[in-house]
Amino acid sequence: MSSPAAPLLVSSAQREVLERVARSTSAAHREVVRARVLLDAAEGIANTVIADRHEVTAVTVRAWRKAFAKDGLTNWGKIKPGRGRKPMVSDAKVAEIVELTTKTTPPGETHWSCRTMAKRAGVSKDTVQRIWAELGIQPHRVDTFKVSNDPQFTEKLIDVVGLYLDPPEQAVVLCMDEKSQIQALDRTQASLPLKPGRAQTMTHDYKRNGTTTLFAALDVLTGKVIGQCLPRHRHEDFLRFLKTIDAEVPRGLQVHLILDNYATHKHDTVQRWLKRHKRFHLHFTPTSSSWLNQVERWFRDLTEKNLRRGIFGSVPDLISSIEDYLAAHNHDPRPYVWTATAESILTKVQRARTSLDRLVS
């Protein structure tokens, strides 16, 4: 019987690299196994034992030991010429597919699909899908956007972001808006409850039972929400909600309201009321910039968690459900953490405007 091979000589630096590869969850499986084999060989473990432990042949273990003893980590991860699967799609074909995808559309359609592109480029749909996935191309998706054209965009942005990042003392900062025309929808047939192996079901059609408008003001410091459902969103309703805020915010605190440019917020009657209530300060977001108002995020949560799958036989049922959600939220509120600076936002907006100008020109 032949004697076991001598322990493989591995320097401390080489051992560190091999251990890192051996623990890796992203490296190629073959390289991970190879690193573990070499680490075992450095411990003086017999080649046959290493082969059984890592499910390779003893011939492979000896070949890896010999290559490492000769070259160390110099050729680590390299595939010898002539080895491995040859690429089935040339670089020119990949470039053609990318060019067609990003700069053209199929006849009569708005965007390419895997099958239409495969037919056009003369490759399989799986090849197209793989190329798109590797390059992050998603022609089936579209992101909506709107760059504000407000002439006072910069001033309003700095004002609002300044309140988020450095709120004034002895004051409360509230993000306020209306969610109008919330419909009390009832389903035409009874829904089936959730059970193992089956999702909850509801009919695709519905009955309309009226609407309500939710006025909400989010405290950016605590996450609590002052909410009130009112029939409409006229200036009279807005004024009524201002009085609700005035009653709920402790005396002695200034009230900074962040809100949009809706006409009811600037009505003469509202302005007269504000002159009599000096602690209220209104801060308007730029036009087409609802993303700057944090209460919009809370409205999204309300829709996802309460309204979208709710079944309401009447407007009072709808209002009661919204009030229950409000109460539950305020029982354990969590503020949204704002991290973006005005400078970073202005840089992105300027980039978007530059891109738009290039497309126009």
Number of C-alpha atoms within 10 A of each C-alpha: 3 4 6 11 13 12 16 18 18 18 10 9 8 14 16 12 12 22 15 14 20 20 12 13 10 8 13 12 13 9 16 19 16 23 22 19 25 26 22 18 24 17 13 16 18 17 21 15 13 21 17 11 12 13 10 15 14 16 12 14 20 18 12 17 22 13 14 18 13 10 10 15 13 10 11 13 12 7 9 8 6 7 7 8 6 7 7 9 11 9 10 9 14 16 12 12 20 17 11 16 19 13 7 12 16 14 8 6 8 11 17 20 19 18 15 15 21 18 12 13 16 12 16 13 17 12 15 22 17 12 17 18 11 9 9 9 14 15 15 10 8 7 4 5 8 9 13 14 12 14 10 12 17 14 13 17 21 17 16 25 21 14 18 21 14 9 16 13 8 9 16 20 22 29 23 22 24 23 14 16 14 17 18 23 23 18 17 12 11 11 12 12 10 10 8 6 5 9 10 11 12 16 12 8 11 14 14 15 16 17 19 20 19 22 23 24 26 26 23 22 15 15 21 20 23 20 20 20 22 19 14 17 19 14 18 14 18 20 20 16 21 19 12 14 19 15 10 10 14 12 10 9 13 18 22 22 23 24 24 22 13 13 9 16 19 12 15 11 13 17 13 10 14 16 10 9 12 10 15 20 14 15 19 18 25 22 18 16 16 15 10 19 21 25 26 19 15 19 16 12 12 16 15 12 12 16 20 10 13 17 20 22 16 17 19 15 15 25 21 14 17 20 16 13 16 19 16 11 16 15 10 10 15 14 15 16 12 12 9 11 14 17 13 10 15 15 11 11 14 13 12 15 15 12 11 12 10 9 8 7 5
